[in-house]
Amino acid sequence: MERLPDVFADRIAVSLGDGHGRRAVLICAGGADLSAVAAALSRQAWAVGVCCLDPEAVERGQAATEAAGLVVDWRAGAAEALPWQDGRCAAVVCCGVNPAEAPVRSEIERILKAGGVVLAEPGSEVG
């Protein structure tokens, strides 16, 4: 599993700024270790949730953030069926997932608050 560089995690955290308790959801198709991103956002007062297709990646990420003393809501699942309530997220970060694909876009729109932000890794279309 490839761990995303801390500089990438820090750039995401800087881009989103202080969370003030707002929810940010990270979506991963699997393979990438999002624990650095989750930790960076958690340290900036974001309520962080991670949805990853790979259950083992979820277990590893949860162990890493718990070891750092951080509370992150790790869940195994697909980007096409996100396990969060409608309109509750201020930010969505996509890694290995194209947020412009119809089923994914629909789920992101469902969980994102009005005025929310979507960040995607380079090469993904935000639409």
N, C-alpha and C positions, 0 to 999 in steps of 0.2 A: 504494500500500500504506500502510495506516495504522499508524504506530508507536505502540505503547502508551506512555502517559505514564510518565516515570520514577517518579512518585509511586506509580503502580500497581505497578510493578516492585519498588519499595522496600517497599511494604506486603506483597507476597507474600513477599519475603525476610525481613522481620521476623516474619511469621506462621509461617514454617517454621523460623526460627532457624538456628543454626550446623549445617552439614551433616555435619561430621566425616567427610567422604569418602563419605557415603551418596549414592545416586543419586536424582535428581529428574528426572522426564520432563515436558516441556511438550508438549501436544497442541494443534495449531491446524488448523482446517479450511481455512485459506488467507486471505490478505489482510492479516492482522495481522502486524506486525513484532515478534517475540518476543525480539529481540536484547537489549533492555534488561532483560527479566526473566531471560534466560539469564545475562547478565553479572552482575546483582545476586546471583543464587544462586551462581554460580561464585566470586565474591569472598567468599562466606560458606562456602567449603569444601564446596560440593555438587558431586558429579560430575553434570553436567547433560547431558541428552539432549533433543533437540527433534525432534518428528515433525510435518511439515507437508505438506499435500496439494499445495501449490504449489512445484514444484522451483526456480523463480526466487526465491521467498522464502527457501528453504533456502540458495541460493547467496549472497544478500545478507546473510542473518543470519550465515552462516559467515564471510564477509569481514569483517563488523563485529566479531565476537568475536575473530577472529584478529588484526585490527588493534589491538585492545585488549590483546593478549597473553594471551588466555584460551583454554582448551581446552574446547570444547563439541562434543558428538557430534550433528551436524545430519544428519537423514535425511529424504528425501522419502518419503511414504507416507500411508496412510489410518489413521484412528483405529480402524477395524475390524480392522486387521491390524498391530499395533504390533511393531516390529522389535527387541524386547528379550526377554531370557530370563525365564522364569517366576519370580516371587517375588523379583525383584532390586531393586525400586524402593521407596524409603521414602515418596516423595511423587509425586503426579501433579497437574499444573495444566492445566485445560482452558480454552481460549479459542476461542469460536465452535464449540464441540463440546458437545453435551449428554451428560454422563456417565451419565444415567439411561436412555438408549436402549439396548435390549438388546444389540446387537452391540458397542457401545462399552463398555458396562458389563462385559461378559464379558472383553474385552481388558484393561481396567483391573484387574479382579479377578485376572486371570492374572499380570500383571507386578508387582502390588503385594504387598509383604511383609505378613505378618500385623501388624496394628496400624498400617499405613500410612495416609497422609492424602491425601484428594482435595480440591483446591480448584477451584472453578469460578467463572467470571465471573458477576456478578449477572444474574439472570434464568434461569440454568440450574438444573435440578433435580439434586441430588446423589443422591437416592433413598434 
